[in-house]
Amino acid sequence: MSFTSRFSTRLLLSTAAIGAAGGLLTVGLNYALVGLPPSSLTYAIYAATIPAWSLGAFVATALFRRPGIALLTSVFAGVINLVSPFGVAQLVNFLVIGLLLELPFAVARYRRWDDRYLWFALPTGALLLSAGYLASCLVTGAIVPSAIAPWLSVLLVVLTVALSLGLTALSLRTAAGLRRAGIAGRPGAVGPAASPGPDDDAPSGRDGDAAAASEEWPSR
C-alpha cells in the first residue's frame, strides 16, 4: 500500500496542522526553559515536562486512531521545532518521540483503539519519553541524583505522571470536539481493520451504509 493511499490529503493536512500547533507549544516551552542555568535540577525539570512535547501526537492519535499517526504528527512537530533553540536536534528528538508513542499500539498489533486502551497507551508513551530522557541525563552525568533533594525528586515524578494523565484527558476531550466538528471525516472508517479507499474525501455511494458508519465509533 502506497503512502498516499494510506494517508489521504485531508488526513495529512489535519495531522500537519495538529503537529504544528503542538510543535509551537514545544518551541515556547524550550525557550522558557533554556534560560535556566544548567544544573541537575534543570535537566530533571526537562525530564518531568517532556510529556508536553507529545501533545500534538496525543490529539492526532485520539482523533484518527490509525497506525503511524503519532509518528507522522511528531515529524510535523519536529519540523516546526527547527526554529527552537536546539535546531535540527529537535527533529531527531521528535522522530524518537513518534516511535516511542507508537510502541504501545504496536505491542497490541494496532488492534486496540478504544478509549480505555488510550488511557493506558498515551500515558505509557509519555512516561517512556520522560524515562528515556532521564536515563540519558544520568548516563552522561547531566543529572547527579545526590544534587536533588529526595522530596523534590518525588515531586517531579508525581508531576510527570500527573502531566501524562492530564495530557491524555485533554487530548481525548479535544479529539471529541474536533470529531464533532467533522475534522476526522467518517468515524466508522477509523482503525487498521478499515482499509481506506483511494480517496477518503469521495462519497461512498451507499448512503445508508455511510450514514450508519458516521454514527458509530468503533470500540475494540
Buried (B, 14 or more C-beta within 10 A) or exposed (E): EEEEEBBBEBBBEBBBBBBBBBBBBBBEBBEEBEEEEEBBBBBBBBBBBBBBBBBBBBBBBBBBBBBBBBBBBBBBBBBBBBEBEBEEEBBEBBBBBBBBBBBBBEEBEBEBBEBEBBBEBBBBBBBBBBBBBBEEBBEEEBBEEEEBEEEEBEEBBEBBBEBBBEBBEBBBEBBBEBBEEEBBBBBBBBBBEEEBEEEBEEEBEEEEEBEEBBEEBBEB
